[in-house]
Amino acid sequence: MILHRQIQKIKKRLLAIGAIVEEQVDLAVKSIVSRDKALAQRVIDRDVEIDLMEVDLEEECLNVLALHQPMAVDLRIIIAVMKINNDLERIGDLAVDATERAVVLIEQDPVEFPFDFNAMSQAVQKMLRQCLDALINLDRDLAVKVCSSDDAVDAMHASVFSKVAKEVIRQPEHVDQLLTYLSVSRYLERIADHTTNIAEDVIYLIKGNIVRHQDDIV
């Protein structure tokens, strides 16, 4: 069936975008930790590729909707793909935003992280990896787990404000670097938010239930 083949093609393209975005986030984190300007530039340069892939996939989804007018499960798949596609593109953008902060840090005197960057970045990357695994395997339980993990990242980001404020008082000569680290924390927190959106859309894809804005996802 033509519609089935096109849907399979669309799903494969979405997973390809997800793989690239996951790598972008990983390289962004590494560029920040290692203060590697070449690595940072690599992340920035690849953003155009993700943008083009996102637009192409959206256009393909719209073409399928127009030509085949899918119903029921097929329609749900197309809708979920379009929403996840958009969130993946935004995660790619945020990876670039964080990397651009890394470039700023490289040009400044080294200052110790005012918060546990490794713990926060690892938590966010784990959420992203798990939400993509949930998408590949249509694993609702794993998608629910990703949604429940978002609160921990939010708490980490909330704690950064007080830590940065204390360090600004203690090290006023490094205020620019400290505020840059605060920006990095914000970008990581927003990546986690978009990752949660994807997990919620995976749940919708599997069960047809819209769980966004629900406190408890069962």
C-alpha positions in Angstrom: 0.0 0.0 0.0 1.4 3.4 -1.0 0.3 5.2 2.1 1.9 2.6 4.4 5.2 2.8 2.5 5.2 6.6 2.7 4.5 6.5 6.4 7.4 4.1 7.0 9.6 6.4 5.0 8.5 9.4 7.1 9.2 7.5 10.3 12.7 6.6 9.1 13.5 10.2 8.2 12.3 11.3 11.7 14.6 8.8 13.4 17.5 10.0 11.2 16.9 13.6 12.4 16.7 12.3 16.0 20.1 10.6 15.7 21.7 13.8 14.4 20.1 15.9 17.1 21.2 13.5 19.8 24.8 13.8 18.5 24.6 17.6 18.4 23.6 17.7 22.1 26.5 15.4 23.0 29.0 17.4 21.0 27.7 20.6 22.5 28.2 19.3 26.0 31.7 18.1 25.1 32.6 21.5 23.6 31.6 23.3 26.7 33.6 20.9 29.0 36.7 20.8 26.9 36.5 24.4 25.7 37.1 23.1 22.2 36.3 25.9 19.7 36.7 23.6 16.6 34.2 21.2 18.1 31.8 24.0 18.9 32.0 25.3 15.4 31.2 21.8 14.1 28.0 21.9 16.0 27.1 25.4 14.8 27.8 24.5 11.2 25.6 21.4 11.2 22.5 23.2 12.3 21.6 24.2 8.8 21.5 20.5 7.9 18.9 19.8 10.6 16.8 22.8 9.6 16.6 21.6 6.0 15.8 18.1 7.1 13.0 19.4 9.4 11.4 21.5 6.6 11.7 18.6 4.1 10.0 16.2 6.5 7.2 18.6 7.3 6.5 19.2 3.6 6.4 15.4 3.1 3.9 15.0 5.9 1.7 17.7 4.5 1.9 16.0 1.0 0.7 12.7 2.5 -2.1 14.5 4.3 -3.2 16.2 1.1 -2.9 13.2 -1.2 -4.1 10.4 1.0 -6.3 12.0 3.7 -5.3 9.3 6.2 -7.7 8.4 9.0 -7.5 6.9 12.5 -4.1 5.4 13.3 -2.4 6.7 10.1 -3.5 10.2 10.8 -2.3 10.0 14.4 1.2 8.9 13.2 1.5 11.8 10.8 0.4 14.3 13.4 2.8 12.9 16.0 5.7 12.9 13.5 5.1 16.5 12.6 5.1 17.5 16.3 8.2 15.5 17.2 9.9 16.8 14.1 9.4 20.4 15.4 10.7 19.6 18.9 13.8 17.9 17.5 14.6 20.9 15.4 14.2 23.1 18.5 16.5 20.8 20.5 19.0 21.2 17.7 18.7 25.0 17.9 19.2 24.9 21.7 22.3 22.7 21.3 23.7 25.4 19.0 22.7 28.2 21.5 24.6 26.3 24.3 27.6 25.8 22.0 27.7 29.5 21.2 28.0 30.1 24.9 30.9 27.7 24.9 32.6 29.9 22.3 32.2 32.9 24.6 33.6 30.9 27.5 36.6 29.9 25.5 37.5 33.5 24.9 37.3 34.3 28.6 39.5 33.3 31.6 38.6 29.8 32.9 36.2 29.8 35.8 35.0 26.7 37.7 31.4 25.7 37.0 29.1 27.2 39.7 26.9 24.1 39.6 27.2 20.4 38.8 27.3 20.6 35.0 28.1 17.0 34.5 25.1 15.8 36.5 22.7 18.1 34.7 24.0 17.5 31.2 24.0 13.7 31.8 20.4 13.8 33.1 19.3 15.8 30.0 21.2 13.5 27.6 19.7 10.5 29.2 16.2 11.9 28.8 16.8 12.5 25.1 18.3 9.1 24.6 15.4 7.4 26.3 12.7 9.4 24.5 14.2 8.4 21.2 14.4 4.8 22.3 10.7 5.0 23.3 9.9 6.4 19.9 11.9 3.6 18.1 10.4 0.8 20.2 7.0 2.4 20.8 7.7 1.9 24.5 5.0 3.8 26.5 6.5 3.0 29.9 9.8 4.5 28.9 8.1 7.6 27.5 6.3 8.0 30.9 9.7 7.6 32.7 11.1 10.5 30.5 8.2 12.7 31.5 8.7 12.1 35.2 12.4 12.9 34.9 11.8 16.5 33.8 11.1 17.7 37.4 14.6 16.7 38.5 16.2 18.8 35.7 13.9 21.7 36.5 15.1 21.5 40.1 18.7 21.4 39.0 18.2 24.6 36.9 16.3 26.3 39.8 19.2 25.7 42.1 21.7 27.3 39.6 20.2 30.8 40.2 21.1 30.9 43.9 24.5 29.3 43.2 25.4 31.8 40.5 24.2 34.7 42.7 26.5 33.6 45.5 29.5 33.2 43.1 28.9 36.6 41.6 29.2 38.2 45.0 32.3 36.0 45.7 33.9 36.6 42.3 32.6 39.8 40.9 35.4 39.9 38.4 34.0 36.8 36.7 30.4 37.9 36.4 30.3 37.5 32.6 31.5 33.9 32.8 29.1 33.1 35.6 26.1 34.5 33.7 27.2 32.5 30.7 27.0 29.4 32.7 23.6 30.4 33.9 22.5 30.6 30.2 24.0 27.1 29.5 21.9 25.8 32.4 18.8 27.4 30.9 19.4 25.9 27.5 19.8 22.4 29.1 16.6 22.9 31.0 14.8 23.8 27.8 16.2 20.8 25.9 14.7 18.7 28.7 11.3 20.4 28.2 11.3 19.6 24.4 12.4 16.1 25.2 9.4 15.7 27.5 7.2 17.0 24.7 8.5 14.3 22.4 7.8 11.6 25.1 4.3 12.9 25.5 3.8 12.7 21.7 5.1 9.1 21.8 2.4 8.3 24.3 -0.1 9.9 22.0 1.2 8.0 19.1 0.8 4.7 20.9 -2.5 5.2 22.7 -4.1 8.2 21.2 -4.2 10.0 24.5 -3.1 13.6 24.9 -1.3 13.7 28.2 0.3 17.2 27.9 -0.4 19.4 31.0 -1.4 16.4 33.1 0.3 16.2 36.5 0.1 12.4 36.6 0.6 10.3 33.5 -0.5 6.7 34.2 
